[in-house]
Amino acid sequence: MGEKQNRSFLPSLESTAMSRLNWIRLLAFVLAICSLLGGRCSGAAIPTDNKEDPSDVGNEACARCHASIYESYRQTAMAHASGPATENLIAGEFLHKKSGVQYRIYKEDAKVWLSFERPGDPLVRGKRELLYFVGQGRRGRTYLFSVDGFVFESPVNWYSDRNMWDMAPAFGDVSEAPMNLPALTSCLDCHVSGIRPPIQGTENRYEMPVFAYSGVACERCHGPGVAHVNGGAVVNPAKLAPDRRDAICMQCHVEGNVAIERQGKHLYEFRPGDDLSDYVRYYVRADETGTGLRAASQFEALAQSKCKKKSGDAMSCMSCHDPHQSPSPKERIAFYRGKCLACHGVGFGEKHNPNQPDCTKCHMPANLSVDVAHTEVTDHRIPRRPAVGPAVGGFPAPMLPPTPRLVPFPASAAAHEDLRDKALAWEAMAESGSEAAAKPAEQLLRKALIESPNDPSLLAAMGYVEQMHGHLSDSRELYQRALARDPTLVDAATNLGVLEANRGNLREAVVLWEGAFQRGPGKSSVGMNLARALCGTGQIDKARDTTQRVLQFNPDLEVAKKLLSGLNATPPKCGK
């Protein structure tokens, strides 16, 4: 311990620990974009295979026996949560004044395109073919494109509430075009069906097509249908135990402040009837006193309502929502009033504000989301009076006390006692900008590692903490142990590469960065580290190729453009 950090060799190196602002911005983007599109997110995962579930049969197979349900469900928002971009194009143009980049979304030659350009900058001019749309359109919509099989989300989104195009959440104030926003399973899984997990060792490289079925298919709630079409059973959520029933809605309608996938598990592996906590644990801040709502906090908000607290397990999302159909605008008021009066009685309805038939106008008002610009969210806390009621955990939120209190949601003895997930949740809070979370995160990580000394996620997280303390020998050892157990950890490889380079072991650093950059070429900081290292050792052609690869995925990265200019000079220059 106590080894001093030496920056004299390559002063422009970046690691996870030294680029926290970009990490926070990306985390905010991932959470907010999922909220905008109507789902929720968990931590990014590196899956172990790339095979879609062969037991899925799709909605058409269900239609043979359930024609009326099939037809009514086709009209719902969930059924239209994703699909080919050509089927749901919102054409338009948008000038982002901060960066000076003009974006255009249009159709040409039976394909949908996103073009981008900054006048006067020849490197920032190009287009991407948009392959899929994601988002039902009630709040917003984004599009996906692919570069060399790596799938990214558009830097501009459509915001339905304001009928406008704008930058993706968390990127409104950037001065460069963010063309390398990864499409993660943690966001896609709530909007598509039959998802193909990323190719092993990557976080966003997929075999095409990325998903088998558009929208939220029947099997997302009823389980795989291959046995059912041959006369076997299928899951009926209404007949499940309350926690298993609720888990089907929770998989997409709980956001939490932090979501931690269980060791060796991924949320996209969840099937109806499973215990959701076997795949992911959610954590919320129990100390928030603000009144803001996140865009995808429906389930946790409902849990805080008096209606749910008094009804208990008898009340679920299905008490008010029929997943097979959505009431038309003309039917909406009467439909939801009927749901309220089913518990409160017709007599109460006749006496309570008889001139206002819309119960939701007062008791489930729509307010601006605290995490997604231009977006309103319905208050599922069902307050007795508008804007009065317990707050739902979320960020950003006003009046946070100096010491956070993070608790599992839903609460359980197993979740409270799980040191591994709790430690990772606190560390995620610290990395997202909560300085007060850093100390409890470190304490929990040290305890969790005693209990699970070979967990690669814990080892990598503790390596990050030690790196931040300047304990570089300890940090190096932890990263090495993490990578020995999971060689696909890109951040651990990146950070270890920085440590190796700064102790003079540049060859090992290059090996680490080459592997990490190959698995994630959209991670510009990794490519820039590699390019600078190659240039510093006289490998100019390789440095030039690496920088061009960075710009292929992130064409508006100023530091990469400057480095490329230096590499093309006579004599070549490596920059600062």
Buried (B, 14 or more C-beta within 10 A) or exposed (E): EEBEBEEEBBEBBBBBBBBBEBBBBBBBBBBBBBBBBBBBBBBBBBBEEBEBBEEBBBBEBBBEEBEEBBEBBEEBBBBBBBBBBBEBBBEBEBEBEEBBBBBBBBEEEEEBBBBBBBEEBEBBBBBBBBBBBBBBBBBBBBBBBBBEEBBBBBBBBBBBBEEEBBBBBBBEEBEBBBBBBBBBBBBBBBBBBBBBBBBEBBBBBBEEBBBBBBBBBBBBBBBBBBEBEEEEEBBEBEEBEEBBBBBBBBBBBBBBBBBBBBEEEBBBBBBBBBEBBEBBBBBBBBBBEBBBBBBBBBBBBBBBBEBBEEEEEEBBBBBBBEBBBBBEEEEEBEBBBBBBBEEBEEEEBEEEEEEEEBBBEBBBBBBBBBBBBBBBBBBBBBBEEEEEBBBBBBBEBEEBEEEBEBBBBBEEEEBEEBBBBBBBBBBBBBBBBBEBBBEBBBEBBBBBBEEBEEBBBBBBBBBBBBBBBEBBEBBBBBBBBBBEEBEBBBBBBBBBBBBBBBBEBBEBBBBBBBBBBBBBBBBBBBBBBBBBBBBBBEBBEBBBEBBBBBBBBBBBBEBBBBBBEBBEEEEBBBBE
